[in-house]
């Protein structure tokens, strides 16, 4: 692994491995791993395809920005769907999962905040 990448797992690989594990579990239980008309994975009843797409979009947008720069969560929702407004709750949840994994920070006015107590607009940035 390249030294600059040490200590930071490739988040896209992580979610892909989680999806593959869910697929294997469902197959072992005799269930179809695909659910719904679009064939998206569901883990514990949640559309993992959409949630992982939101996480991946956040990470991609953040990596395209200069170091220390932020994105609005709605940018990730817009990257995933033209109907982005209904996705904002799930987008904030996806951001919280990335915070829990130590990948990003949620900020307001340049200060790191806890999403559960934050009121008003938030921004996302890669953890420094």
Buried (B, 14 or more C-beta within 10 A) or exposed (E): EEEEEEEEBEBEEBBEEBBEEBBEEBEEEEEEBBBEEEEBBBBEEEBBBBBBBBBBBBBBBBEEEEEEEBBBBBBBBBBBBEEBEEBEEBBBBBBBBBBEEEBBBBBEEEEEBEEEEEEEEBBBBBEE
